[in-house]
Amino acid sequence: VVLMTLEIKIDEIRQITNCEKPIYLKVGATRTYYDVKLAIKAGADVVVVDGMQGGTAATQDVFIEHVGIPTLPAVRQAVTALKRNGYAPQSTIDCIWWYQRWC
């Protein structure tokens, strides 16, 4: 059900943008392998994995320090998901600690 719903949403975005923009899907690094697998099967062009170090720090310290997977181990899980689903040869893994874009 989740895969079908995500596929529908990605298709809606593609229609709205006339397929002129890549579809980015951002996931928190908690179930990284499964979330990346789901995102690529649903048709996302780019999967952004937000590691434990990300966030706005607008929460309790216990969540900031103890919830989620650090970025580098999450990247390893993402690579494994890409390889096992046949996407590794055409994929690029970028690990960005800070990224800000203005559009």
Sequence and secondary structure as in RCSB ss.txt:
>XXXX:A:sequence
VVLMTLEIKIDEIRQITNCEKPIYLKVGATRTYYDVKLAIKAGADVVVVDGMQGGTAATQDVFIEHVGIPTLPAV
RQAVTALKRNGYAPQSTIDCIWWYQRWC
>XXXX:A:secstr
 HHHHHHHHHHHHHHHTTT S  EEEEETTSHHHHHHHHHHHT SEEEEE TT S S S HHHHHHSS  HHHHH
HHHHHHHHHTT GGG      S      
